[in-house]
Amino acid sequence: MGSLKTVCAFLLAAVALAATEVSTGAILGPAYDQRAFYVRSSPRATWLKTCSGPEYLPEAAGKLMNLRLAQALFHDEWMTEQPFDPGANTDAVIAALDFYKRHGVLMVNVSLQGGQAGYELKVNGIRRENGYRFGREKGTHVSAFWPDGRLKPEWLARLERLLHAADRHGMIVNLIYFYQGQDELFDSTKSIHRAADNVTDWLIAKNFRNVIIDVANEYDIGPRWDFDQYIPQNIIPLVDEVRERFQKARFHVPVTVSSGGRMRYPQSIMGQTDIVLLHGNGRNPQEKARRAGELSEVARPVLMNEDDNGRESTLENLKLELASCDIFFRQASGWGYMPWAQAQRFPFRYLPGPEAVVRDDMPEKERDMAYFHAVLDHIAGLVMRKRPD
């Protein structure tokens, strides 16, 4: 019996150590491709470029295609106009992971403070402004943090389920800490630092290695950040502080911040982040190609992890979407689609429709979901040797 207990303990320890881990060539050292993403299945395994198995096309090696699912952990504590089950919402994301993975998507982007939920009377029967600053009657309260920076257990439970599920699929979670619509809920700037420390320490204690940290979503959009723009003004100390928490850990995950749609990323920020993380919202493919070219010599991954090429699911916008995808797949380290009408705007839908053919004369909801499927099929065509059924 004692021997059996020893074997079981050993197996449990092995399972605990086995985890999808993500890094970059720039972090791993000069022997690696500096602009590529790498993964391994356990601390003793060899680092391999992402998308480098036999099921992937060779051009996809080192790339990271992703989806922005900012609302995957969502709970608006002030929204009572319609019923909403936060746990079921996260479970719906988990149920969609296999579909995403089969289409070449290795990362989902989720937020600890949500995102623009698209409340609109004619769309979902809700009239609320995007932000905590508008108050209980008119605004939104979406945050994994209490005002003093403590973590909410129910948010952590949802995040833990999602991280474990992503790990089982060999996938990565791009975890956004702060969002400009919710930073006002903190009771002080010290609480912002406390919040960043607390969630980072939680990731370390739980041994979650399949994470890329985005300390502040669109850090450079200025006036929308509260406390006199404290987060944008102190973004480098915040990034350094998060990275320093890993000094005594057994691992280190990439730490970065994302730009707004103007794709600005100054040298001062670039020198302190592990990934150049861009949003391309509202920019045409020509602007994106030019920006990708300007960043072609940067010795770290350049990833567009959010792109919005028009919120109407028209054929014209789909062309822009696919062109933008091609640019950052071929000229940079990957591209991320923001399915606005499907998974960003309430009520959230995480699986596309059964068809991938988009026609402008389709009913809007049907067209939205076909559009989502068409984008995923396009990603699969760039990444996978065999397109999924």
Disulfide bonds with the S-S distance in Angstrom:
none
